[in-house]
């Protein structure tokens, strides 16, 4: 499976609303191709659907409940807590100090620029 195919497979898996709310995901660089996702299943049916690998059939998949980030709001709070308590910084401070970089897609979104691969 190519990197592009792996990206598409993970995106398809997390986009299925029957698996819960996709809270966070990213893709691995290099090999093996793959990624990680944090999903928030809201009930037993959504939790059970995580075992249906669908487009990720054949992948090595691990499911682990989180201790503190047990909801999307909790994940946001945990990011802020970790940055402050262990990194002695905040997301706002990091954002203010972050240099412009064409690889940082979130900067384009903040400026209202089009997504990569699209035109105005």
Protein Blocks (a to p, Z undefined) as FASTA:
>chain_A
ZZklmmmmmmmmmmpmknopcfbdcddehjdeddddddddfbfklmmmmmmnmlmgoiac
dddddfklmcfklmmmmmmmmmmmmnopafklmmmmpccdfklmmlmmmnopacehiaZZ
